[in-house]
Amino acid sequence: MHPRAFAEPLDAATRAETSERAQTRVVLVGPPECGKTTLLLRFCVRYVRENPDGRVLYIASERAMDRARVHATRDELLKDDPRALDRIGIKYAEDDQDVRALCCFRHAAPANAQPTAYVVDDLGSLIKCGGKDRVKREIAYAKTLAALHESARDDESGEERLVVVSERRDEELGGVPMGYVYARWFGEVMQACEVGNGEWDLVRQSDMASVRYSTRSSARTE
């Protein structure tokens, strides 16, 4: 999908193409304070607005949600579909086991209530298993990403549903942490790059398509 699905204001006149399916596994990566949580929430609102049958399972820590801001009026949020927000289900998770449990619980829901998009905020902060043991942490990542990947499939058709995960940038490598694990399932990376003075570019790594956004006039969320 295009970076504008995350970075453009919710009152933008053009569609953001949230249903674009060239890649159904997307990781959004950036440093702290670049607004990743807000970008994800903005994407969720836009997704249910643009997809009348779409339903989102949004997984995050309660602490991150307490600090999050979408920066939109109620009229903007409810534009076109006054009940769109009812199709965003927010679940709190404390660790990677919670994330995997939520993925498994999906199968208990009736077909007409199952998510069509899975969004996980700051997955790295939820991976508790292993501590500083890189091998154990790698295994926890693999288990969690595999669970997300397998859960986000239509039971009858096998069609892949959308999965979007955000991560803090690996300061040593400058990209996605555990990138070699992500590469097994995730085909698209979007990276927040600082321009200066609170301005950022959100860049799609496959073709360098980008959208500029600002954190200057909003409460920072991540």
N, C-alpha and C positions, 0 to 999 in steps of 0.2 A: 504494500500500500504506500501511498505518498506521505511524506512527513507532514503535510498540511493537515492530515487527519488528527494529528496530535497538537500541532503548534499554532494553527490559525484560530483566531477568536471564534467563539460559538455563534456570533452573529454575522460571520462572514457570509457573503451572498452565494458563493459557489459551494457545490457539494465537495466533500473531502474524500470521496471514494473509499469509504471504510469497508466496503464489500469486495474490493479488489482481491482476487485470489491467486495472483502470481506466486505469492509466498503466504503460507498460513502459519508460519512460525517466525515470530519477530522478537528480537531482543533490543531494547532501548537502553543505551549505556551513557553515563555521564558522571561528572564529579559531584560531590555534595553541593547543595545550594543551587543547582541548575534547574530545579523545578520539575523533576521527573514525576513526582506524585501528581502534581497538577496536570501535567501533560497526559498522564494515563487516565485521570478522571475526565478530562476534557474529551479524550478519545471515546470513553464509555458512553458519555452523553450523546456524542455525535453518532456513534454506532447504532444505538437504539432508535435515534431519530431517523436515520437514513435506512434502517432495516426494520420494517414494521413487524416482522416475526422474530426479530433478533432478541436474544436474552443473554445477559452478561453475568458471569460469576467473577466477582472482583475480590481478590484475596490480599490482605495487607495486615500489618500489625496495627493494633489499636492506637499506639503512639503516633504512627505515621498519619493515620486518619484524623487524629485530633488536631494535627498541624496543617492539614490539607485545605486548599482553597481552589474552587473552580473559577472564581472571578467572573461571574455572570449573574445577570438579574434572573428572577424567577420566570419572567416572560421569555427570556432567551432560552432558558433550560427547557421550558415546556412548549417551545415553538413547534407548530404543526401537529403535535400529538400530546395532549395534556396528561396522558397516563404513561408516557414513555419511561419516566424515571422508575416506575413500578417494575420495569423489566431489568433493572440493575440490582442484583443481589450481592450485598457486601457481607463477607465473612471474615472474622478476625482469626489470625493464626499467630502462634507464639514460636513455632519452630517448623522444621521440615517435615516432621511426622504429622503435624496438623495439616500441612498442604497436601500430603499424600492421602490422608484420611478424607479430606474434602473431595479429592479426585475420585476416590472409591465410592463415596456416598452418592455421587452423581447417578450411578446405576439404579439407586433406589427411587429416584424421581420418575414420575410418568413421562412418557415421550414428549408430550406437549409442554412440559415444564423444564426440560433440560436445557442447559446453556448452549448457545451457539458460538459464544466467545468466552475465553478464559483469560483473565488478566491478573498478573501477580506483581505486586509492587515490592521492589528491593529484595529479591529472592535471597541474595547473599546474606542479608542480615537475619534471615529466617533459618539458614543452614547452621544448626547448632552442633550437629554431630561431628565429632572429630577434633574440635578445637583447632589447635595449631598443627595437628597431624594431617598433612596434605593428602595422604592416601585415603584416610577415612573420610575426609571432607570431599574428596573427589567421588568416592562411592556414594555419599549422601546426595551430592549433586546429580549423579547419574540416575539414582533411584527416583529422585523427585522430578527431574526433567522427563524421564521415561513415563512416569505416572501421568504427568500432564499431557504428554504426547498421546498416550493410549486412551486417556479419558476423553480427549477432544476428537472423537471419531463418532460418526453416525453409526448406531448399532446395526442398522439394516443395510445401508449403502456402503459403509466403510469410508465415506467422504470425510476428509479432514476438516474439522472446525478450527476457528482461529484461536491461536495462543499468542499472547503478548506478555513478555516479562521485562521488568526493568532491573538494572544492575548498577551499582557504583563502579566507576571506572577503576581498573587495576592500575594503580599508580606506577607500578614497576614496569608493566608491559604497555600501558597506555591504551588498553582496549578492554574487551570483555574478560572478566575473571573466569578462569576455567574454560577458556575459549575452545579448547580442543574437545571438551565434553559437550558444550553447546553445539559444536559443529556436527555432531551426530544427528541432531534433530532440527536445529534452527538454521534456516537458509538466508535470513536477512538481518542485518545489523543497522540500527540507526543510532548515530552518535551525536551527543550535544557538545558543540565546540564553542568555547567562549570567544566572542569578538571584542568585548570590552565595554565598560560602563553599563553593566547589566544586560548587555545584548548577547544573544546566543544564536548560533545556526544549528538546526537539527538536520543532519546530513544522512541520506540513505547511502550506505557504503557500496551497494552494487552498481550504482550509476552516478553517484554524487549529487542527485537531486536534493534540494535543500529548501528550508523555510526558516526565516529569521523570527525570533520571538524575544520578549523582554521579561525580565524579573524585577525591573526597577520599581514598578508601581504596585507590586503585589507582595504579599507575605511569602517568604521563601518556605518551601515545603519539604526539602529533602537535603 
